[in-house]
Amino acid sequence: MNTNDTPAHGSRNDREIVDARVIVTCPGRNFVTLKITTRSGVYGLGDATLNGRELAVASYLQDHVVPNLIGRDAGRIEDTWQFLYRGAYWRRGPVTMSAIAAVDVALWDILGKMAGMPVYQLLGGRSREGALVYGHANGRDIAEASDAVGRFIEQGFLAVRAQCGVPGVKKPYGVSSGRAYEPAESELPVETEWNTPRYLEVAPKLFEQLRKDHGDEVELLHDVHHRLTPIEAARLAKALEPYRLFWLEDATPAEHQKSFELIRRHSVTPLAVGEVFNSIWDCKHLIEHQLIDYIRTTIVHGGGITHIRRLADFAALHQVRTGFHGATDLSPVTMGAALHFDTWVPNFGIQEYMFHTDETDAVFPHDYALRDGRLHVGDTPGIGVDIDEKLAAKYPYSPRQLPIARLEDGSMWDW
């Protein structure tokens, strides 16, 4: 954070970018951070982490973006975004948009520090006091998952995502093995198996039991993780209606956006999608035809605050709310930026929240805090997150990739 006693409001000369560095660290998992420094000494941080492809973004930044930043005015946030997006022949995609996001968030961080204001104030001020969050509960079977949901409720969570094991399926999505769930666990992808009929049988039983055990007040969410065809997703959404889910996430792959029309035709279960989206064009049909209720595109993978603000405004016109991805493959830098956005955005829905490791929290000290089921940002100028570079250097990059899924006959399936 800026250590100056007073904000540096200064001139263009004060805002001139004199250094931009990419920092890769692995305090339990890999993170890519961009640090941009101005002539006045004020610096900003941006997250560029892309799970399992971290070094691709690091190279994009270091080799192609950083040389274009030196000498630019850090206050020209919009122009810099347009330069990096419209000025490039190769647009969109997760690598490009994650790199752009890192620059964009770092510049918003700098602007906040120079203005002496938290970013949510720059965006227009508070729309709420805290951002509703949901935690991740899982278990090897229904009973174990229900116990885990109960523990989150005891911690004060008002909303919980629930996943459970599928009989006969090894390593089903979202189920941990006695530790915090982290899917990127090996240098080469772990190969898992999938069985749709068994999953469709167990998922409604899980939520029937959760309502019996925990009542109707807690909000319950579920992530399909792109495993179903549209008609299978429609069947599941219909079966889950009695249990009033807050949302059913990633019910089917959304490359073909019209596939959600079939789900909508058969069910009123709220739908969420978009954590793998990178631009407004990935969800244009979904939003303008009200085929989803929550858009999950993240600041880090969606081009930063500048672009996600446009997406959120577009969503608001169609009564679609935000529900940002917030797993541990996003650093506290993104969580801080997301919470400032959540605090401001009028059409906020919910924020995903997984606890980072103690090592990660030490590398990235931050001022946001969890209270009574909501995350609250502080009033530190900028995004309220810093990096301890000496500590970060003690955790070198460790190659990790996300798993893949195959059907029982060996066919590749969606992970």
GUMI-571185 format. One line per 2 residues: number of its first residue (from 0); their letters; for each residue x, y, z of C-alpha. Coordinates in Angstrom, 2 decimals. Example, Ala and Ser with C-alpha at 12.3 -4.5 7.8 and 13.67 -1.06 7.14 Angstrom:
0> as> 12.30/-4.50/7.80 | 13.67/-1.06/7.14
! end
This chain:
0> mn> 0.00/0.00/0.00 | 1.09/3.63/-0.37
2> tn> 3.21/4.44/2.67 | 3.08/8.19/2.11
4> dt> 1.46/10.18/4.92 | -0.72/12.09/2.47
6> pa> -2.33/11.08/-0.80 | -0.37/11.95/-3.94
8> hg> -2.93/13.94/-5.92 | -0.19/15.34/-8.19
10> sr> 0.31/15.92/-11.84 | 0.64/13.66/-14.84
12> nd> 4.31/13.46/-13.99 | 3.39/12.00/-10.57
14> re> 1.13/9.46/-12.30 | 3.69/8.36/-14.87
16> iv> 4.25/4.60/-14.75 | 7.94/3.94/-14.16
18> da> 7.87/0.25/-13.28 | 5.62/-2.79/-13.75
20> rv> 6.63/-6.19/-12.42 | 5.07/-9.65/-12.47
22> iv> 5.29/-11.57/-9.18 | 4.61/-15.32/-9.18
24> tc> 4.24/-17.02/-5.81 | 2.79/-20.26/-4.42
26> pg> 1.77/-19.97/-0.73 | -0.28/-23.16/-0.97
28> rn> -1.36/-22.50/-4.57 | -0.04/-20.42/-7.45
30> fv> -0.84/-16.72/-7.85 | 0.27/-14.18/-10.45
32> tl> 0.34/-10.55/-9.32 | 1.14/-7.42/-11.32
34> ki> 2.64/-4.48/-9.41 | 2.57/-1.11/-11.18
36> tt> 4.55/1.79/-9.68 | 4.27/5.49/-10.53
38> rs> 6.94/8.19/-10.43 | 5.46/9.49/-7.16
40> gv> 6.05/6.07/-5.54 | 2.39/5.08/-5.37
42> yg> 1.82/1.52/-6.54 | -1.14/-0.66/-7.35
44> lg> -1.73/-4.40/-7.49 | -3.67/-6.52/-9.95
46> da> -4.34/-10.27/-9.94 | -3.57/-12.22/-13.13
48> tl> -4.06/-15.77/-11.86 | -5.45/-18.32/-14.34
50> ng> -5.69/-21.69/-12.62 | -3.40/-24.24/-14.27
52> re> -2.22/-21.73/-16.90 | -0.58/-19.16/-14.65
54> la> 2.70/-18.85/-16.55 | 0.89/-18.18/-19.82
56> va> -0.57/-14.99/-18.34 | 2.72/-14.11/-16.62
58> sy> 4.48/-14.29/-19.98 | 1.73/-12.31/-21.74
60> lq> 2.18/-9.57/-19.17 | 5.96/-9.58/-18.90
62> dh> 6.75/-10.02/-22.59 | 3.92/-8.13/-24.28
64> vv> 2.08/-5.79/-21.90 | 4.65/-4.37/-19.47
66> pn> 6.78/-2.73/-22.20 | 3.67/-0.81/-23.28
68> li> 2.94/0.47/-19.77 | 6.18/2.27/-19.01
70> gr> 5.74/6.00/-19.47 | 1.93/5.88/-19.61
72> da> -0.32/7.97/-17.37 | -1.73/5.66/-14.65
74> gr> -4.78/7.92/-14.43 | -5.91/7.10/-17.96
76> ie> -7.62/3.88/-16.96 | -10.22/3.79/-19.74
78> dt> -7.72/4.66/-22.45 | -5.30/1.99/-21.22
80> wq> -8.08/-0.62/-21.24 | -9.04/0.32/-24.79
82> fl> -5.37/0.26/-25.83 | -4.89/-3.28/-24.50
84> yr> -8.21/-4.61/-25.84 | -9.05/-2.76/-29.03
86> ga> -5.44/-2.13/-29.91 | -4.67/-5.84/-30.05
88> yw> -5.58/-7.92/-33.08 | -6.07/-11.02/-30.87
90> rr> -8.98/-10.12/-28.61 | -10.68/-11.82/-25.68
92> gp> -9.82/-15.24/-24.32 | -8.82/-16.05/-20.72
94> vt> -5.11/-15.25/-21.06 | -5.60/-11.86/-22.71
96> ms> -8.47/-10.78/-20.47 | -6.72/-11.89/-17.26
98> ai> -3.70/-9.82/-18.25 | -5.86/-6.80/-19.04
100> aa> -7.67/-7.26/-15.72 | -4.40/-7.19/-13.80
102> vd> -3.46/-3.86/-15.36 | -6.93/-2.42/-14.90
104> va> -7.27/-3.33/-11.20 | -3.75/-2.07/-10.46
106> lw> -4.64/1.28/-12.02 | -7.88/1.52/-10.01
108> di> -5.82/0.71/-6.91 | -3.40/3.54/-7.75
110> lg> -6.24/5.97/-8.43 | -7.83/5.18/-5.07
112> km> -4.55/5.67/-3.23 | -3.86/8.98/-5.00
114> ag> -7.38/10.18/-4.23 | -7.18/8.92/-0.65
116> mp> -10.38/6.93/-1.22 | -11.42/3.26/-1.28
118> vy> -12.34/2.04/-4.76 | -16.03/1.59/-3.91
120> ql> -16.20/5.37/-3.34 | -14.68/6.00/-6.77
122> lg> -17.33/3.76/-8.31 | -20.15/5.74/-6.71
124> gr> -20.27/4.85/-3.04 | -21.96/2.14/-1.02
126> sr> -25.12/0.39/-2.09 | -24.94/-1.95/0.95
128> eg> -23.04/-2.40/4.19 | -21.74/-5.90/3.47
130> al> -21.68/-8.45/0.67 | -23.64/-11.67/1.23
132> vy> -21.31/-14.62/0.71 | -21.67/-18.37/0.42
134> gh> -19.28/-21.03/1.63 | -18.48/-24.49/0.26
136> an> -19.78/-27.53/2.13 | -19.18/-31.04/0.86
138> gr> -19.11/-34.64/1.98 | -18.45/-38.14/0.72
140> di> -22.14/-38.91/1.15 | -25.36/-37.05/1.95
142> ae> -25.00/-37.32/5.72 | -21.45/-36.00/5.69
144> as> -22.44/-33.14/3.40 | -25.32/-32.21/5.69
146> da> -22.97/-32.13/8.66 | -20.68/-29.80/6.72
148> vg> -23.58/-27.47/5.88 | -24.43/-27.37/9.58
150> rf> -20.90/-26.30/10.44 | -21.09/-23.39/8.00
152> ie> -24.41/-22.30/9.50 | -22.81/-22.42/12.96
154> qg> -20.07/-20.10/11.66 | -22.74/-17.55/10.72
156> fl> -23.04/-18.25/6.99 | -26.43/-17.36/5.56
158> av> -25.82/-19.19/2.27 | -24.00/-22.47/1.60
160> ra> -23.10/-24.35/-1.56 | -23.54/-28.10/-1.08
162> qc> -21.92/-30.96/-2.99 | -21.76/-34.65/-2.13
164> gv> -20.25/-37.87/-3.38 | -21.91/-39.89/-6.12
166> pg> -22.10/-43.64/-5.46 | -19.68/-45.49/-7.71
168> vk> -17.95/-42.30/-8.92 | -14.39/-41.70/-7.74
170> kp> -13.33/-38.10/-7.08 | -16.62/-36.37/-7.99
172> yg> -16.46/-32.62/-8.48 | -16.46/-30.47/-5.36
174> vs> -15.80/-33.20/-2.80 | -12.59/-32.97/-0.79
176> sg> -10.59/-35.73/0.85 | -10.47/-34.44/4.42
178> ra> -8.90/-31.08/3.56 | -9.91/-27.81/1.89
180> ye> -11.07/-28.47/-1.65 | -8.42/-27.54/-4.22
182> pa> -8.91/-29.27/-7.59 | -5.52/-28.34/-9.09
184> es> -3.52/-30.91/-7.16 | -0.88/-32.37/-9.50
186> el> 1.63/-31.39/-12.19 | -0.33/-33.32/-14.83
188> pv> -4.14/-33.49/-14.84 | -5.78/-36.11/-12.65
190> et> -8.23/-38.19/-14.71 | -11.63/-38.59/-13.03
192> ew> -14.72/-40.56/-14.02 | -18.27/-39.34/-14.42
194> nt> -21.69/-41.03/-14.42 | -24.64/-38.76/-15.16
196> pr> -27.53/-41.13/-14.24 | -26.07/-41.78/-10.78
198> yl> -25.54/-38.07/-10.21 | -29.09/-37.20/-11.28
200> ev> -30.36/-39.74/-8.77 | -28.39/-38.49/-5.78
202> ap> -28.50/-34.69/-6.20 | -32.24/-34.19/-5.41
204> kl> -31.91/-36.54/-2.43 | -29.09/-34.36/-1.08
206> fe> -31.23/-31.22/-1.05 | -34.28/-33.01/0.28
208> ql> -32.16/-34.05/3.28 | -30.60/-30.60/3.69
210> rk> -34.03/-28.97/3.96 | -35.09/-31.58/6.51
212> dh> -31.93/-31.06/8.57 | -31.49/-27.29/8.32
214> gd> -34.87/-25.79/7.49 | -35.87/-23.20/4.93
216> ev> -34.00/-20.10/6.12 | -30.50/-20.97/4.90
218> el> -29.88/-20.28/1.23 | -28.66/-23.40/-0.60
220> lh> -26.65/-23.46/-3.83 | -25.33/-26.25/-6.05
222> dv> -22.71/-26.44/-8.81 | -23.21/-28.92/-11.67
224> hh> -19.87/-27.86/-13.21 | -20.96/-28.20/-16.84
226> rl> -21.62/-31.95/-16.53 | -25.11/-32.16/-18.07
228> tp> -26.70/-31.83/-21.49 | -29.45/-29.19/-21.69
230> ie> -32.30/-31.69/-21.31 | -30.54/-33.41/-18.39
232> aa> -30.02/-30.00/-16.79 | -33.72/-29.24/-17.26
234> rl> -34.59/-32.51/-15.54 | -32.37/-31.70/-12.56
236> ak> -33.60/-28.10/-12.26 | -37.20/-29.37/-12.26
238> al> -36.42/-32.03/-9.64 | -34.82/-29.42/-7.35
240> ep> -37.72/-26.97/-7.40 | -39.27/-28.20/-4.12
242> yr> -36.05/-27.36/-2.24 | -35.89/-23.68/-3.36
244> lf> -32.28/-23.37/-4.37 | -30.73/-19.90/-4.42
246> wl> -29.20/-21.02/-7.71 | -28.15/-23.98/-9.84
248> ed> -24.74/-23.18/-11.26 | -23.19/-24.14/-14.61
250> at> -25.97/-26.59/-15.38 | -24.65/-27.16/-18.92
252> pa> -21.74/-25.80/-20.98 | -22.71/-22.31/-22.10
254> eh> -20.72/-21.94/-25.32 | -24.10/-22.45/-27.00
256> qk> -26.01/-19.83/-25.10 | -29.40/-20.82/-26.53
258> sf> -29.16/-24.18/-24.73 | -30.36/-22.39/-21.59
260> el> -33.69/-21.74/-23.33 | -34.51/-25.42/-22.94
262> ir> -33.77/-25.35/-19.20 | -35.89/-22.23/-18.71
264> rh> -38.77/-23.89/-20.57 | -38.98/-26.65/-17.99
266> sv> -38.03/-25.11/-14.62 | -38.16/-22.01/-12.44
268> tp> -35.03/-22.94/-10.45 | -32.73/-19.86/-10.62
270> la> -29.70/-20.33/-12.88 | -26.16/-18.98/-12.57
272> vg> -23.33/-19.25/-15.08 | -20.23/-17.47/-16.27
274> ev> -17.11/-18.01/-14.17 | -15.29/-19.13/-17.34
276> fn> -16.60/-16.19/-19.40 | -14.16/-13.48/-20.46
278> si> -16.32/-10.78/-22.00 | -19.81/-9.41/-22.32
280> wd> -20.15/-11.24/-25.65 | -19.99/-14.62/-23.90
282> ck> -23.28/-13.89/-22.12 | -25.07/-11.39/-24.35
284> hl> -27.86/-13.80/-25.42 | -28.15/-15.30/-21.94
286> ie> -28.71/-11.89/-20.36 | -30.83/-10.09/-22.92
288> hq> -33.22/-13.06/-23.10 | -33.24/-13.47/-19.30
290> li> -32.09/-17.08/-19.51 | -30.04/-16.72/-16.32
292> dy> -30.57/-15.01/-12.99 | -26.95/-14.50/-11.92
294> ir> -23.82/-13.74/-13.94 | -20.62/-15.16/-12.43
296> tt> -17.91/-13.58/-14.61 | -14.97/-12.54/-12.47
298> iv> -13.02/-9.32/-12.41 | -9.74/-11.18/-12.95
300> hg> -10.89/-13.24/-15.95 | -13.27/-10.65/-17.36
302> gg> -10.99/-7.73/-18.12 | -11.02/-5.95/-14.79
304> it> -13.33/-3.47/-13.08 | -13.68/-1.35/-16.23
306> hi> -15.20/-4.16/-18.30 | -17.17/-5.92/-15.56
308> rr> -18.86/-2.61/-14.74 | -20.24/-2.55/-18.28
310> la> -21.34/-6.17/-18.01 | -23.09/-5.51/-14.68
312> df> -24.90/-2.47/-16.08 | -26.05/-4.51/-19.08
314> aa> -27.23/-7.29/-16.74 | -29.15/-4.79/-14.60
316> lh> -31.24/-3.77/-17.61 | -32.50/-7.37/-17.75
318> qv> -32.88/-7.99/-14.00 | -29.84/-10.26/-13.82
320> rt> -27.70/-9.96/-10.70 | -24.01/-10.50/-10.03
322> gf> -22.65/-13.60/-8.32 | -18.88/-13.45/-8.72
324> hg> -16.71/-16.55/-8.68 | -14.53/-16.44/-5.57
326> at> -12.68/-19.74/-5.18 | -9.12/-19.99/-3.87
328> dl> -7.73/-19.85/-7.41 | -8.30/-16.09/-7.17
330> sp> -5.91/-14.19/-4.93 | -6.94/-11.80/-2.16
332> vt> -6.17/-9.02/-4.67 | -9.15/-10.11/-6.77
334> mg> -11.29/-10.69/-3.68 | -10.54/-7.17/-2.48
336> aa> -11.39/-5.68/-5.87 | -14.53/-7.82/-6.12
338> lh> -15.75/-6.72/-2.69 | -15.36/-3.05/-3.55
340> fd> -17.40/-3.77/-6.67 | -19.94/-5.81/-4.64
342> tw> -20.27/-2.95/-2.17 | -21.17/-0.54/-4.94
344> vp> -22.96/-2.46/-7.72 | -26.74/-1.91/-7.54
346> nf> -27.68/-5.36/-8.93 | -25.54/-7.39/-6.51
348> gi> -26.67/-10.93/-5.80 | -24.05/-12.87/-3.83
350> qe> -20.28/-13.42/-3.62 | -18.58/-16.82/-3.54
352> ym> -16.05/-17.07/-0.71 | -13.54/-19.79/0.07
354> fh> -11.00/-19.36/2.85 | -7.43/-18.83/1.71
356> td> -4.61/-20.55/3.58 | -2.86/-18.74/6.42
358> et> 0.22/-18.56/4.19 | -1.75/-16.81/1.44
360> da> -3.28/-14.34/3.88 | 0.21/-13.53/5.18
362> vf> 1.56/-12.89/1.67 | -1.47/-10.73/0.81
364> ph> -2.49/-8.72/3.92 | -5.93/-7.21/3.42
366> dy> -8.56/-5.15/5.21 | -11.72/-7.09/4.29
368> al> -13.34/-9.21/7.00 | -16.16/-11.75/7.37
370> rd> -18.93/-10.88/9.85 | -22.36/-12.45/10.21
372> gr> -22.40/-14.12/6.82 | -21.19/-11.06/4.91
374> lh> -17.81/-9.76/3.80 | -17.04/-6.15/4.63
376> vg> -14.41/-3.99/2.95 | -12.41/-1.46/4.92
378> dt> -11.80/2.17/4.04 | -8.14/1.82/3.11
380> pg> -7.48/3.89/-0.02 | -7.43/1.69/-3.13
382> ig> -8.53/-1.94/-2.95 | -7.18/-2.51/0.57
384> vd> -4.85/-5.40/-0.31 | -1.05/-5.42/-0.25
386> id> 1.71/-7.94/-0.99 | 4.68/-8.94/1.18
388> ek> 7.24/-9.49/-1.57 | 9.92/-10.94/0.69
390> la> 7.49/-13.52/2.00 | 6.13/-14.19/-1.50
392> ak> 9.67/-14.99/-2.68 | 9.82/-17.87/-0.20
394> yp> 7.07/-19.72/-2.10 | 8.29/-20.56/-5.64
396> ys> 5.98/-21.54/-8.46 | 4.75/-25.14/-8.27
398> pr> 3.28/-26.66/-11.48 | -0.36/-27.67/-11.00
400> ql> -3.14/-28.44/-13.45 | -6.87/-28.91/-13.12
402> pi> -8.26/-32.44/-13.55 | -10.15/-33.80/-16.54
404> ar> -13.28/-35.98/-16.63 | -14.06/-39.09/-18.66
406> le> -17.13/-41.24/-18.87 | -16.85/-44.85/-17.72
408> dg> -16.18/-45.98/-21.30 | -13.21/-43.61/-21.54
410> sm> -14.87/-40.83/-23.53 | -13.79/-37.29/-22.70
412> wd> -16.42/-35.26/-20.84 | -16.80/-31.69/-19.64
414> w> -14.95/-30.79/-16.44
! end
